[in-house]
Amino acid sequence: MKTITLISALLLAPISIANNISPLSVMIEDSNSYDRMNDYQVKNIITLAQATNKARQLSNGILSSIDLEISSGIPIYNLLFQEAQDFREISIIAENGEIYQNQVINMTTPTPIQNIDLSTAIKNAEQELQAKAFLASFIDNGEVASYEVILLKNETLYSVIVSAETGKVLVVSKDNAIAQEYQHTPNSTSAENISLGTATDTAEQLIAGKAIFSFISDGLTKQHTITVDVMTDKAITSVLINSLNGNVINTKSIEDQHSLSKISKQQKIISIEKASMIARSTKAGQFISAELFIEENQPFYSVNIVRNSTIHHVKINAVTGDILEVHEEVVGEIDAI
């Protein structure tokens, strides 16, 4: 899913947390990122604190997320700040601290999607490949608005890119990155009675918005569910649907463009660096990502630490610094730093 930007990660990650799914699925660029991180010992890259200090020289906003990725063989810190009505994405080369990217992303209105909705893109991809979709998302690489649909065919996962303007299938390729991260998921798709496209339609009609992300979540939630994230003018709502009968189980607002600023004014929160330090004091390993979330008006950080073949997800109270939850996810052979 190399065309998904960091802002897409911001949009997709909250539902991942809600379902105990690692945000790494959208933050890590490709399947070799974990392995290649072994090539960059801590002494060879700038620290998390140095990266955030550098970025804060360019933004006075709220630092809501940071992740370390390998992009085209280069280790990069990606930082996302909320500034009034917009977000600022700053990328820093971890080897030398140089600014790689500094851009403002307007989030006052939903990304315009004309002509083709997500459910139609899913149906077009399924027809093209004669296979069943289990994950789909809106992507924007700055040039062409499109959708990516992940399908399972003959025990192989494929990525299908569909134009959001015309509905035409643009690219079909094997998706090894998704295969590695969701290797336990595809086997569950055969149990679904309700298709991903149908569930996406249901969610859009319920919320009266545009679906930007949907996936069959059986193998991860241990329930027969399909999750659909729908964007409206002011929020993203996550709709949980029973994948056996199509009934809506519940809905939950997972993103509000003003929520972080409201919370920060009402409560003094610890820094993302402090949260990362707390997480690493609990679970030793290589920092991968940290993100600030709001749940029932309570702010918390989700910090991901990787060691060997395990990702440690640490949930931290953003006001007190207390550790709320720790759970582990084995994702395969990973070389720890």
Secondary structure, DSSP 8 states (H G I E B T S, - for coil): -TT--HHHHHHHHHHHHHTT--THHHHS-STTHHHHHTTS-GGGS--HHHHHHHHHTT--SEEEEEEEEEETTEEEEEEEEEETTEEEEEEEETTT--EEEEEEEE-SS-----S--HHHHHHHHHHHHTSEEEEEEEEE-SS-EEEEEEEEETTEEEEEEEETTT--EEEEEE-HHHHHHTTTSGGGGGG-SS-HHHHHHHHHHHHTSEEEEEEE-HHHHSSSEEEEEEE-SSEEEEEEEETTT--EEEEEEEEETTHHHHHHHHS----HHHHHHHHHHHS-SEEEEEEEEEETTEEEEEEEEEETTEEEEEEEETTT--EEEEEEEE-S-----
